[in-house]
């Protein structure tokens, strides 16, 4: 049942601050599943020759591209809560602070990667450096193809930083924001339909921001519900059977309809983010997530290092396989797959520990959040489910 007007206009009261280093297991699991899907899509284009390994790789091989859409939904959900709670606490939104914190969150890992690749990579610098440095790789093209999704996020959050302060000055209902977000969902699908009718390539429809902002907007819509109608959100999330069925139905569609087909290039992306939203609701606050720790905690560990893994995974795999006799990046046997995944995870963990986390600590000193100390909710920490299932948000995707 949709929230009433009074629910939408009533901001959630401040909550007790979590421990700065705490994390939410459920959201880290969502992030971990997303990175596993993305790695599977890039590392498993063909059969490995091993029946068991092929079964494990089937999701990534078949619809792993949708891992990016899951990232988008989760990222919109988390960032949406940040900006909405700042508005609820202060009555405004500081777009410059938001942008500075996002820059310090994303740029160090990316720019160090670009610098290293410029020194030891195989591609001409002109084919990727300025495009990725200026975040226009999804329009200008790039030999580092997997980084297109970072540009979509940067563009979306730049628009959020510019436009949300205008909304934040308006007291009362969040309905104008909801209307804008729904318009983005409709417009993105319509633009993809027009593009297919005019022969636009499926790669352009996958990469370009104006075709793909709907997944991020869907995440922000969930954040609106979570922040302004928490009781309705909790009732919705409690319908686990519904979200399990929706996730299964979405997977069936994505496994059947190829991404490059007209249906996949239009409705397919809509199904991908709806499936991602259903999966997020399935796990959000679910009691079974900590109980199944033998499975969920390793996945969550990957999620905690997902950004570094995503940025570095292709290059790390290429470097390692080039050093192994008889193997290269196109190899798909068990040994090659173990080397690819091992290299990607190792590089991502090192990037997180040596670069991302130290910079985040520096960021929190140089550009603190707008929250008063007694209300501080760190945007790069999350609350364990066993402590407070309804506690505030997790780290950005």
LINQUINOR-V277049 format. One record per helix or strand. SS is the DSSP state (2 for helix, 1 for strand). FROM is the first residue (numbers start at 0). TO is the last residue. Records with the same first field share a line. If there is no record, write none. Layout:
SS->FROM-TO / FROM-TO
This chain:
2->4-8 / 24-42 / 50-89 / 94-119 / 124-126 / 128-132 / 136-139 / 144-167 / 174-196 / 201-206 / 208-227 / 229-236 / 239-255 / 261-282 / 286-290 / 292-303 / 305-321 / 333-365 / 372-374
